[in-house]
Amino acid sequence: MNTQREVFNKLFKEEKTELATQKIELGAIDDIEKDWKELNKIMDDAMPLKKKLSRLKGKGRTLSTKILKEGRETIKKLEDLGLNAEAGFVRSMTAFANNSLKQIKQNFPF
C-alpha cells in the first residue's frame, strides 16, 4: 500500500511540474505577443513620421542651399553699395542656413 502511494505521489508531482512549466511557457508566449503588438503599433506610427521627416529634410536642404547661394550674391551687392548693415543682416541669415544645413546632414542621415 505504501509503495503504491509513493508511486502515485511521484506521478502527481511530475505532472504538476510539467503543468507549471507549460504555464510558464504559455506566459512567455503571451508576453512576447503583447510586446510584438506594441512594437507593430510603434512601427505603424513611425513610418508616416519618417516619410514626413524625409520630405522636410529635402525641403530644408533645398531652402538652405538657396539661401546660401542667393545670400552670397546679395551680400556682395549690398557691400558694393555701402549697405553694410543690410549685408550683416543677410550674412546672419546665411549663417543660420549654413548651420541648418549642417544639422540636417548630421541629424537626418536617411
C-alpha positions in Angstrom: 0.0 0.0 0.0 2.8 2.4 0.9 4.6 1.6 -2.3 1.5 2.4 -4.3 1.0 5.6 -2.5 4.6 6.7 -3.1 4.3 5.9 -6.8 1.1 7.9 -7.1 2.7 10.8 -5.2 5.7 10.9 -7.6 3.4 10.7 -10.6 1.3 13.6 -9.4 4.4 15.7 -8.5 5.8 15.2 -12.0 2.5 16.2 -13.6 2.4 19.4 -11.5 6.0 20.2 -12.6 5.0 19.7 -16.3 1.9 21.8 -15.9 3.9 24.6 -14.2 6.5 24.5 -17.0 3.8 24.7 -19.6 2.1 27.5 -17.8 5.4 29.4 -17.8 6.0 28.8 -21.5 2.4 30.0 -22.3 3.0 33.1 -20.2 6.3 33.8 -22.1 4.4 33.4 -25.4 1.7 35.8 -24.1 4.4 38.3 -23.1 6.2 38.1 -26.4 2.9 38.5 -28.3 2.0 41.6 -26.2 5.4 43.2 -26.9 5.2 42.3 -30.6 1.8 44.0 -30.9 3.2 47.1 -29.2 6.2 47.1 -31.5 4.0 46.6 -34.5 1.9 49.7 -33.5 5.1 51.7 -32.9 6.3 50.8 -36.4 3.0 51.7 -37.9 3.1 55.1 -36.2 6.7 55.7 -37.2 6.6 55.1 -40.9 4.4 58.1 -41.7 6.7 60.2 -39.5 9.8 59.0 -41.3 8.1 60.0 -44.7 7.3 63.4 -43.3 10.8 63.9 -41.9 12.2 62.9 -45.3 10.1 65.5 -47.1 11.0 68.1 -44.5 14.7 67.2 -44.8 14.6 67.6 -48.6 12.7 71.0 -48.3 15.1 72.2 -45.6 18.2 71.3 -47.7 16.7 73.0 -50.8 15.9 76.2 -48.9 19.2 76.3 -47.0 21.1 75.8 -50.3 19.1 78.5 -52.0 19.6 81.0 -49.1 23.3 80.3 -49.1 23.6 80.9 -52.9 21.4 84.0 -53.1 22.8 85.3 -49.8 26.4 85.3 -51.0 25.4 87.2 -54.1 23.2 89.7 -52.2 25.9 90.3 -49.6 28.4 91.2 -52.3 25.9 93.6 -54.0 25.0 95.3 -50.7 28.6 95.8 -49.7 29.4 97.2 -53.1 26.6 99.7 -52.5 27.9 100.5 -49.0 24.9 99.0 -47.2 26.9 97.2 -44.6 24.1 96.9 -42.0 21.9 95.2 -44.5 24.7 93.0 -45.6 25.2 92.0 -42.0 21.6 91.1 -41.7 21.8 88.9 -44.8 25.0 87.4 -43.5 23.3 86.3 -40.3 20.5 84.6 -42.3 23.1 82.8 -44.5 24.9 81.7 -41.3 21.6 80.3 -40.0 21.0 78.5 -43.3 24.6 77.1 -43.2 24.1 75.8 -39.6 20.7 74.4 -40.5 22.2 72.5 -43.4 24.9 71.0 -41.2 22.2 69.9 -38.6 20.1 68.4 -41.3 23.0 66.4 -42.6 24.1 65.3 -39.1 20.7 64.5 -37.6 18.8 63.1 -40.6 21.2 60.8 -42.4 18.5 58.8 -44.1 
